[in-house]
Amino acid sequence: MRISIKIPKVKNIPEDFIGSCPYCKSSYIAKNGTRSRSIGDPSVNCAIVQRWICKSCGKSFVQRPEGVSRRHFSDFVVSLSVLLYTMGLSYENTSKILEVFKTPIDPSTIWRYVQMVGDKLKKKPKSKHSIGGFDQTYMKVKGIKRTINVVFSTDEVILDVEILPNETSETFKKKVEELNRELGLEVLVTDDHASYRDGFMDTDVERQLCLVHVLRNISKALNKLDLNVEEKEVIMELARAPTKKGGTMVWKMYLEKLKERGSRDEVTQFLLRLTEKWRDLTTYERRRGVPKENNFTERGIGRTKIRYKTTRGMKSEEGLLNFVYVTQEVWRGNEIGKINGSYSTRKGY
């Protein structure tokens, strides 16, 4: 897989035009001198900060060059340090790499930058989506395994991350209702988790069962059931491309086995469970654009888990959530260190 990585540019003088005061929006502003300040960057050692004053409200503000913020280190260094950590280096080794570029930076500072960028990403406004993928993974916080619920859009953009207290139907139902209310999700693609079915009941969200998971479970179950080869092949053929008509055929098979073997027979119970799942297997028929599989969510989780396996776990829940957001962002090709504007209304340079 090819990754497109963007590193913010750093300039030593402001170039963008400021047309109005950030306080009162008046265009009656004037330059009020400049100030030189040192920055931590391998190519730009000094930056010019332009001071402005508003003739209408009397307040002042500053304009910084591209890639320069209130921090000592440039956006380039912030982005590169977060990127190196995300791609697998430890905080200590990231510090050593940057020292080679004559930009000494403490490992604890790199940690703060990772948390800062993760927190910024976590607080970004969430876009609305009608279809998403819903799944869980597991990570450790202070040595204790925690359940992480993740939601991805069909184009593999992370929409939501939350640490769940448990995996009960009540917890999932609360989460599904929240996703519908806050993100506008109407369909969620999930695996065949035992607690999911009740979690979607009496909600405004439909469920599409991941066909890969269901086929795997059906295949395992059929190997243990007392059915002839032709019957097993028919069931597998219907499950590979589930349709409303196929559901009717499965229901007829269930009625035949119920009359022939009774309700307690394993084959009868298997067919009954399959008919109960059939509506969730055919949501893609009723809703345009719904994928049959949840591979896009599993790929998204895998990107974070690859990096997580090289760590020794997380020390806090907040740090874990920041870790997930940062590791996801680097795959999107965004400038992860560029989080400030070109001018500031705060004091300082």
C-alpha positions as a Markdown table, in Angstrom:
| # | Residue | x | y | z |
|---|---|---|---|---|
| 1 | Met | 0.0 | 0.0 | 0.0 |
| 2 | Arg | 1.3 | 3.5 | -0.9 |
| 3 | Ile | 1.1 | 6.3 | 1.7 |
| 4 | Ser | 1.1 | 10.0 | 0.7 |
| 5 | Ile | 2.8 | 12.0 | 3.5 |
| 6 | Lys | 2.7 | 15.8 | 3.7 |
| 7 | Ile | 5.2 | 17.7 | 5.8 |
| 8 | Pro | 4.4 | 21.4 | 6.5 |
| 9 | Lys | 6.6 | 24.0 | 4.9 |
| 10 | Val | 8.4 | 26.6 | 7.1 |
| 11 | Lys | 9.2 | 30.2 | 6.0 |
| 12 | Asn | 11.0 | 32.9 | 7.8 |
| 13 | Ile | 8.8 | 35.9 | 7.0 |
| 14 | Pro | 5.0 | 36.2 | 6.8 |
| 15 | Glu | 3.6 | 36.2 | 3.3 |
| 16 | Asp | -0.2 | 35.9 | 3.7 |
| 17 | Phe | -2.3 | 39.1 | 3.4 |
| 18 | Ile | -4.4 | 40.0 | 6.5 |
| 19 | Gly | -7.4 | 42.0 | 5.5 |
| 20 | Ser | -9.2 | 42.6 | 8.8 |
| 21 | Cys | -8.9 | 42.7 | 12.5 |
| 22 | Pro | -9.6 | 39.3 | 14.1 |
| 23 | Tyr | -11.4 | 41.0 | 17.0 |
| 24 | Cys | -13.8 | 43.6 | 15.4 |
| 25 | Lys | -13.4 | 42.5 | 11.7 |
| 26 | Ser | -12.5 | 46.1 | 10.8 |
| 27 | Ser | -10.2 | 46.6 | 7.7 |
| 28 | Tyr | -8.7 | 49.7 | 9.3 |
| 29 | Ile | -5.5 | 48.0 | 10.4 |
| 30 | Ala | -1.8 | 49.0 | 10.2 |
| 31 | Lys | 1.6 | 47.3 | 10.7 |
| 32 | Asn | 3.1 | 48.0 | 14.1 |
| 33 | Gly | 6.7 | 46.8 | 13.8 |
| 34 | Thr | 8.3 | 43.4 | 13.7 |
| 35 | Arg | 10.1 | 41.1 | 16.1 |
| 36 | Ser | 12.8 | 38.4 | 15.4 |
| 37 | Arg | 12.5 | 35.1 | 17.2 |
| 38 | Ser | 14.5 | 31.9 | 17.1 |
| 39 | Ile | 12.7 | 28.6 | 16.2 |
| 40 | Gly | 13.7 | 25.0 | 16.3 |
| 41 | Asp | 13.9 | 23.9 | 12.7 |
| 42 | Pro | 16.7 | 22.2 | 10.7 |
| 43 | Ser | 16.5 | 24.8 | 7.9 |
| 44 | Val | 15.1 | 28.0 | 9.4 |
| 45 | Asn | 16.7 | 29.2 | 12.6 |
| 46 | Cys | 15.1 | 32.6 | 12.8 |
| 47 | Ala | 11.6 | 33.9 | 11.9 |
| 48 | Ile | 10.2 | 37.4 | 11.6 |
| 49 | Val | 6.9 | 38.0 | 13.5 |
| 50 | Gln | 4.8 | 40.9 | 12.1 |
| 51 | Arg | 2.9 | 43.0 | 14.7 |
| 52 | Trp | -0.4 | 44.6 | 13.7 |
| 53 | Ile | -2.7 | 47.2 | 15.4 |
| 54 | Cys | -6.4 | 47.9 | 14.7 |
| 55 | Lys | -7.2 | 51.6 | 14.4 |
| 56 | Ser | -10.9 | 50.9 | 15.2 |
| 57 | Cys | -10.7 | 48.9 | 18.4 |
| 58 | Gly | -7.1 | 49.6 | 19.4 |
| 59 | Lys | -6.2 | 45.9 | 19.9 |
| 60 | Ser | -3.1 | 44.4 | 18.6 |
| 61 | Phe | -2.3 | 41.0 | 17.2 |
| 62 | Val | 0.6 | 39.2 | 15.5 |
| 63 | Gln | 1.2 | 37.4 | 12.2 |
| 64 | Arg | 3.7 | 34.6 | 12.0 |
| 65 | Pro | 5.3 | 33.0 | 9.0 |
| 66 | Glu | 4.0 | 29.8 | 7.5 |
| 67 | Gly | 5.0 | 26.8 | 9.6 |
| 68 | Val | 5.7 | 28.9 | 12.7 |
| 69 | Ser | 3.5 | 29.0 | 15.9 |
| 70 | Arg | 3.8 | 30.0 | 19.5 |
| 71 | Arg | 5.8 | 26.8 | 20.1 |
| 72 | His | 9.6 | 26.8 | 19.9 |
| 73 | Phe | 9.7 | 24.1 | 17.3 |
| 74 | Ser | 8.3 | 24.6 | 13.8 |
| 75 | Asp | 5.3 | 22.7 | 12.4 |
| 76 | Phe | 7.8 | 20.8 | 10.3 |
| 77 | Val | 9.5 | 19.4 | 13.4 |
| 78 | Val | 6.2 | 18.7 | 15.2 |
| 79 | Ser | 4.9 | 16.9 | 12.1 |
| 80 | Leu | 8.1 | 14.9 | 11.5 |
| 81 | Ser | 8.3 | 13.9 | 15.2 |
| 82 | Val | 4.7 | 12.7 | 15.3 |
| 83 | Leu | 5.1 | 11.0 | 11.9 |
| 84 | Leu | 8.3 | 9.1 | 13.0 |
| 85 | Tyr | 6.6 | 7.9 | 16.2 |
| 86 | Thr | 3.5 | 6.8 | 14.3 |
| 87 | Met | 5.6 | 4.9 | 11.8 |
| 88 | Gly | 7.2 | 2.8 | 14.5 |
| 89 | Leu | 10.0 | 4.6 | 16.3 |
| 90 | Ser | 10.0 | 5.1 | 20.0 |
| 91 | Tyr | 10.1 | 8.6 | 21.6 |
| 92 | Glu | 13.8 | 8.1 | 22.4 |
| 93 | Asn | 14.7 | 7.0 | 18.9 |
| 94 | Thr | 12.7 | 9.8 | 17.3 |
| 95 | Ser | 14.6 | 12.2 | 19.5 |
| 96 | Lys | 17.9 | 10.7 | 18.2 |
| 97 | Ile | 16.8 | 11.0 | 14.6 |
| 98 | Leu | 15.9 | 14.7 | 14.9 |
| 99 | Glu | 19.2 | 15.3 | 16.7 |
| 100 | Val | 20.9 | 14.2 | 13.5 |
| 101 | Phe | 19.1 | 17.1 | 11.7 |
| 102 | Lys | 20.6 | 19.4 | 14.4 |
| 103 | Thr | 17.3 | 19.8 | 16.0 |
| 104 | Pro | 17.6 | 18.4 | 19.6 |
| 105 | Ile | 14.3 | 17.7 | 21.1 |
| 106 | Asp | 13.5 | 15.9 | 24.4 |
| 107 | Pro | 11.5 | 12.6 | 24.2 |
| 108 | Ser | 8.9 | 14.0 | 26.6 |
| 109 | Thr | 8.3 | 17.0 | 24.2 |
| 110 | Ile | 7.6 | 14.5 | 21.4 |
| 111 | Trp | 5.2 | 12.7 | 23.7 |
| 112 | Arg | 3.4 | 16.0 | 24.3 |
| 113 | Tyr | 3.2 | 16.8 | 20.6 |
| 114 | Val | 1.7 | 13.3 | 19.9 |
| 115 | Gln | -0.9 | 14.0 | 22.6 |
| 116 | Met | -1.5 | 17.5 | 21.4 |
| 117 | Val | -2.1 | 16.4 | 17.8 |
| 118 | Gly | -4.3 | 13.5 | 18.9 |
| 119 | Asp | -6.4 | 15.7 | 21.1 |
| 120 | Lys | -6.8 | 18.2 | 18.2 |
| 121 | Leu | -7.9 | 15.5 | 15.8 |
| 122 | Lys | -10.3 | 14.1 | 18.4 |
| 123 | Lys | -12.0 | 17.4 | 18.8 |
| 124 | Lys | -12.4 | 18.1 | 15.1 |
| 125 | Pro | -16.1 | 18.4 | 14.0 |
| 126 | Lys | -17.4 | 15.1 | 12.8 |
| 127 | Ser | -18.9 | 14.8 | 9.4 |
| 128 | Lys | -22.3 | 13.2 | 8.7 |
| 129 | His | -22.5 | 9.7 | 7.1 |
| 130 | Ser | -25.4 | 7.4 | 6.4 |
| 131 | Ile | -23.4 | 4.2 | 6.2 |
| 132 | Gly | -20.5 | 3.1 | 8.4 |
| 133 | Gly | -18.6 | 0.0 | 9.7 |
| 134 | Phe | -18.9 | -0.9 | 13.4 |
| 135 | Asp | -16.4 | -3.2 | 15.2 |
| 136 | Gln | -14.3 | -3.7 | 18.3 |
| 137 | Thr | -10.7 | -4.3 | 19.0 |
| 138 | Tyr | -8.7 | -4.7 | 22.2 |
| 139 | Met | -5.8 | -2.7 | 23.7 |
| 140 | Lys | -4.3 | -2.5 | 27.1 |
| 141 | Val | -4.3 | 0.5 | 29.5 |
| 142 | Lys | -1.9 | 0.0 | 32.4 |
| 143 | Gly | -1.8 | -3.7 | 31.6 |
| 144 | Ile | -5.6 | -4.1 | 31.6 |
| 145 | Lys | -7.3 | -5.1 | 28.4 |
| 146 | Arg | -10.0 | -2.6 | 27.3 |
| 147 | Thr | -12.7 | -2.9 | 24.6 |
| 148 | Ile | -12.3 | -0.2 | 21.9 |
| 149 | Asn | -15.3 | 0.5 | 19.7 |
| 150 | Val | -14.5 | 2.0 | 16.4 |
| 151 | Val | -16.6 | 3.3 | 13.5 |
| 152 | Phe | -15.3 | 3.9 | 10.0 |
| 153 | Ser | -16.9 | 5.4 | 6.9 |
| 154 | Thr | -17.0 | 3.3 | 3.8 |
| 155 | Asp | -14.0 | 5.2 | 2.4 |
| 156 | Glu | -12.0 | 4.2 | 5.6 |
| 157 | Val | -12.1 | 7.5 | 7.5 |
| 158 | Ile | -12.4 | 7.0 | 11.2 |
| 159 | Leu | -15.7 | 8.5 | 12.5 |
| 160 | Asp | -15.7 | 7.6 | 16.2 |
| 161 | Val | -13.6 | 5.9 | 18.8 |
| 162 | Glu | -14.7 | 5.0 | 22.3 |
| 163 | Ile | -13.6 | 2.8 | 25.2 |
| 164 | Leu | -16.6 | 0.7 | 26.2 |
| 165 | Pro | -17.2 | -0.5 | 29.8 |
| 166 | Asn | -18.4 | -3.9 | 28.6 |
| 167 | Glu | -19.8 | -5.7 | 25.6 |
| 168 | Thr | -23.5 | -6.1 | 26.6 |
| 169 | Ser | -26.5 | -5.5 | 24.4 |
| 170 | Glu | -27.4 | -2.4 | 26.5 |
| 171 | Thr | -24.0 | -0.8 | 25.9 |
| 172 | Phe | -24.1 | -1.5 | 22.2 |
| 173 | Lys | -27.7 | -0.2 | 21.9 |
| 174 | Lys | -26.7 | 3.1 | 23.7 |
| 175 | Lys | -23.7 | 3.5 | 21.3 |
| 176 | Val | -25.8 | 2.8 | 18.2 |
| 177 | Glu | -28.4 | 5.4 | 19.2 |
| 178 | Glu | -25.6 | 7.9 | 19.8 |
| 179 | Leu | -24.1 | 7.3 | 16.4 |
| 180 | Asn | -27.5 | 7.8 | 14.7 |
| 181 | Arg | -28.1 | 11.0 | 16.7 |
| 182 | Glu | -24.6 | 12.6 | 16.3 |
| 183 | Leu | -23.3 | 11.3 | 13.0 |
| 184 | Gly | -26.6 | 10.5 | 11.2 |
| 185 | Leu | -25.7 | 6.9 | 10.6 |
| 186 | Glu | -28.6 | 4.9 | 9.3 |
| 187 | Val | -26.8 | 1.6 | 8.4 |
| 188 | Leu | -23.9 | -0.1 | 10.2 |
| 189 | Val | -22.0 | -3.1 | 8.8 |
| 190 | Thr | -21.0 | -5.4 | 11.7 |
| 191 | Asp | -19.8 | -9.0 | 12.3 |
| 192 | Asp | -21.9 | -11.7 | 13.9 |
| 193 | His | -21.3 | -10.7 | 17.5 |
| 194 | Ala | -23.8 | -12.3 | 19.9 |
| 195 | Ser | -24.7 | -9.0 | 21.6 |
| 196 | Tyr | -25.2 | -7.0 | 18.4 |
| 197 | Arg | -28.6 | -8.3 | 17.5 |
| 198 | Asp | -30.4 | -6.9 | 20.6 |
| 199 | Gly | -28.2 | -3.8 | 20.4 |
| 200 | Phe | -29.9 | -2.8 | 17.1 |
| 201 | Met | -33.5 | -3.6 | 18.2 |
| 202 | Asp | -35.9 | -0.7 | 18.6 |
| 203 | Thr | -33.4 | 1.8 | 17.0 |
| 204 | Asp | -33.4 | 3.8 | 13.8 |
| 205 | Val | -30.3 | 2.1 | 12.6 |
| 206 | Glu | -30.3 | -0.9 | 10.3 |
| 207 | Arg | -27.7 | -3.6 | 10.4 |
| 208 | Gln | -25.8 | -5.3 | 7.5 |
| 209 | Leu | -24.1 | -8.5 | 8.6 |
| 210 | Cys | -20.6 | -9.0 | 7.2 |
| 211 | Leu | -21.0 | -11.8 | 4.7 |
| 212 | Val | -17.4 | -13.0 | 5.3 |
| 213 | His | -18.0 | -13.6 | 9.0 |
| 214 | Val | -21.4 | -15.2 | 8.4 |
| 215 | Leu | -20.1 | -17.6 | 5.7 |
| 216 | Arg | -17.3 | -18.7 | 8.0 |
| 217 | Asn | -19.7 | -19.4 | 10.8 |
| 218 | Ile | -22.1 | -21.2 | 8.5 |
| 219 | Ser | -19.3 | -23.4 | 7.1 |
| 220 | Lys | -18.2 | -24.4 | 10.5 |
| 221 | Ala | -21.7 | -25.2 | 11.6 |
| 222 | Leu | -22.5 | -27.3 | 8.5 |
| 223 | Asn | -19.5 | -29.5 | 9.1 |
| 224 | Lys | -21.0 | -30.7 | 12.4 |
| 225 | Leu | -24.7 | -31.1 | 11.2 |
| 226 | Asp | -26.4 | -34.2 | 10.0 |
| 227 | Leu | -27.2 | -33.0 | 6.4 |
| 228 | Asn | -26.4 | -34.6 | 3.1 |
| 229 | Val | -23.9 | -32.9 | 0.7 |
| 230 | Glu | -26.6 | -31.5 | -1.6 |
| 231 | Glu | -28.4 | -29.8 | 1.3 |
| 232 | Lys | -25.2 | -28.2 | 2.5 |
| 233 | Glu | -24.3 | -27.0 | -0.9 |
| 234 | Val | -27.8 | -25.4 | -1.3 |
| 235 | Ile | -27.4 | -23.5 | 2.0 |
| 236 | Met | -23.9 | -22.3 | 1.2 |
| 237 | Glu | -25.0 | -21.2 | -2.3 |
| 238 | Leu | -27.9 | -19.2 | -0.9 |
| 239 | Ala | -25.7 | -17.6 | 1.8 |
| 240 | Arg | -23.0 | -16.5 | -0.6 |
| 241 | Ala | -25.4 | -14.2 | -2.4 |
| 242 | Pro | -28.3 | -13.6 | 0.1 |
| 243 | Thr | -31.5 | -12.3 | -1.4 |
| 244 | Lys | -35.1 | -12.0 | -0.2 |
| 245 | Lys | -36.0 | -15.0 | -2.4 |
| 246 | Gly | -33.2 | -17.0 | -0.9 |
| 247 | Gly | -34.6 | -16.2 | 2.6 |
| 248 | Thr | -37.9 | -17.7 | 1.6 |
| 249 | Met | -36.2 | -20.9 | 0.5 |
| 250 | Val | -34.3 | -21.2 | 3.8 |
| 251 | Trp | -37.6 | -20.7 | 5.7 |
| 252 | Lys | -39.2 | -23.5 | 3.7 |
| 253 | Met | -36.2 | -25.8 | 4.5 |
| 254 | Tyr | -36.7 | -24.9 | 8.2 |
| 255 | Leu | -40.4 | -25.8 | 8.1 |
| 256 | Glu | -39.6 | -29.1 | 6.4 |
| 257 | Lys | -36.9 | -30.0 | 9.0 |
| 258 | Leu | -39.2 | -28.8 | 11.8 |
| 259 | Lys | -41.9 | -31.3 | 10.7 |
| 260 | Glu | -39.4 | -34.0 | 10.1 |
| 261 | Arg | -37.1 | -33.7 | 13.1 |
| 262 | Gly | -38.8 | -31.5 | 15.7 |
| 263 | Ser | -37.9 | -28.2 | 17.2 |
| 264 | Arg | -35.0 | -29.5 | 19.4 |
| 265 | Asp | -33.0 | -31.0 | 16.6 |
| 266 | Glu | -29.7 | -29.3 | 15.8 |
| 267 | Val | -30.4 | -28.9 | 12.1 |
| 268 | Thr | -33.8 | -27.3 | 12.9 |
| 269 | Gln | -32.3 | -24.9 | 15.3 |
| 270 | Phe | -29.5 | -23.9 | 12.9 |
| 271 | Leu | -32.0 | -23.2 | 10.1 |
| 272 | Leu | -34.1 | -21.1 | 12.5 |
| 273 | Arg | -31.1 | -19.0 | 13.6 |
| 274 | Leu | -30.2 | -18.5 | 9.9 |
| 275 | Thr | -33.7 | -17.3 | 9.0 |
| 276 | Glu | -33.6 | -14.8 | 11.9 |
| 277 | Lys | -30.3 | -13.4 | 10.5 |
| 278 | Trp | -31.5 | -13.3 | 6.9 |
| 279 | Arg | -33.0 | -9.8 | 7.0 |
| 280 | Asp | -29.7 | -8.4 | 8.3 |
| 281 | Leu | -27.9 | -10.3 | 5.5 |
| 282 | Thr | -30.0 | -8.5 | 2.8 |
| 283 | Thr | -29.9 | -4.9 | 3.9 |
| 284 | Tyr | -27.7 | -4.2 | 0.9 |
| 285 | Glu | -30.6 | -5.1 | -1.3 |
| 286 | Arg | -32.9 | -2.5 | 0.3 |
| 287 | Arg | -30.3 | 0.3 | 0.8 |
| 288 | Arg | -28.2 | 1.4 | -2.1 |
| 289 | Gly | -24.5 | 1.7 | -1.4 |
| 290 | Val | -24.4 | -0.7 | 1.6 |
| 291 | Pro | -21.4 | -3.0 | 1.3 |
| 292 | Lys | -21.8 | -6.7 | 2.0 |
| 293 | Glu | -18.6 | -7.0 | 4.0 |
| 294 | Asn | -16.9 | -5.1 | 6.8 |
| 295 | Asn | -13.4 | -5.3 | 5.4 |
| 296 | Phe | -13.0 | -1.5 | 5.2 |
| 297 | Thr | -13.4 | -1.3 | 9.0 |
| 298 | Glu | -11.0 | -4.2 | 9.6 |
| 299 | Arg | -8.4 | -2.5 | 7.4 |
| 300 | Gly | -8.7 | 0.7 | 9.4 |
| 301 | Ile | -8.3 | -1.1 | 12.7 |
| 302 | Gly | -5.3 | -3.0 | 11.3 |
| 303 | Arg | -3.4 | 0.3 | 10.6 |
| 304 | Thr | -3.5 | 1.2 | 14.3 |
| 305 | Lys | -2.9 | -2.3 | 15.6 |
| 306 | Ile | 0.3 | -2.7 | 13.5 |
| 307 | Arg | 1.8 | 0.3 | 15.4 |
| 308 | Tyr | 0.2 | -0.8 | 18.7 |
| 309 | Lys | 1.9 | -4.2 | 18.7 |
| 310 | Thr | 5.3 | -2.4 | 18.9 |
| 311 | Thr | 4.3 | -0.5 | 22.0 |
| 312 | Arg | 4.1 | -1.7 | 25.6 |
| 313 | Gly | 0.5 | -0.6 | 26.0 |
| 314 | Met | -0.9 | 2.8 | 27.0 |
| 315 | Lys | -0.7 | 4.6 | 30.3 |
| 316 | Ser | -4.1 | 6.3 | 30.2 |
| 317 | Glu | -7.4 | 6.1 | 28.3 |
| 318 | Glu | -6.9 | 9.6 | 27.0 |
| 319 | Gly | -3.5 | 8.6 | 25.6 |
| 320 | Leu | -5.0 | 5.5 | 24.0 |
| 321 | Leu | -7.7 | 7.5 | 22.1 |
| 322 | Asn | -5.1 | 10.1 | 21.0 |
| 323 | Phe | -2.9 | 7.2 | 19.8 |
| 324 | Val | -5.7 | 5.8 | 17.7 |
| 325 | Tyr | -6.5 | 9.2 | 16.1 |
| 326 | Val | -2.9 | 10.0 | 15.3 |
| 327 | Thr | -2.1 | 6.6 | 13.8 |
| 328 | Gln | -5.2 | 6.9 | 11.6 |
| 329 | Glu | -4.5 | 10.4 | 10.4 |
| 330 | Val | -1.1 | 9.6 | 9.0 |
| 331 | Trp | -2.7 | 7.2 | 6.5 |
| 332 | Arg | -4.9 | 10.0 | 5.2 |
| 333 | Gly | -1.9 | 12.1 | 3.9 |
| 334 | Asn | -2.8 | 15.2 | 5.9 |
| 335 | Glu | -0.3 | 17.7 | 7.3 |
| 336 | Ile | -0.6 | 16.4 | 10.9 |
| 337 | Gly | 1.7 | 19.1 | 12.4 |
| 338 | Lys | 0.0 | 22.0 | 10.8 |
| 339 | Ile | -2.7 | 22.8 | 13.4 |
| 340 | Asn | -2.4 | 26.6 | 13.9 |
| 341 | Gly | -3.3 | 29.6 | 11.7 |
| 342 | Ser | -0.9 | 32.2 | 10.3 |
| 343 | Tyr | -1.8 | 34.9 | 12.9 |
| 344 | Ser | -2.7 | 34.9 | 16.5 |
| 345 | Thr | -4.6 | 37.2 | 18.9 |
| 346 | Arg | -2.8 | 35.9 | 21.9 |
| 347 | Lys | 0.2 | 37.6 | 23.5 |
| 348 | Gly | 3.6 | 36.3 | 22.7 |
| 349 | Tyr | 5.6 | 35.7 | 19.6 |
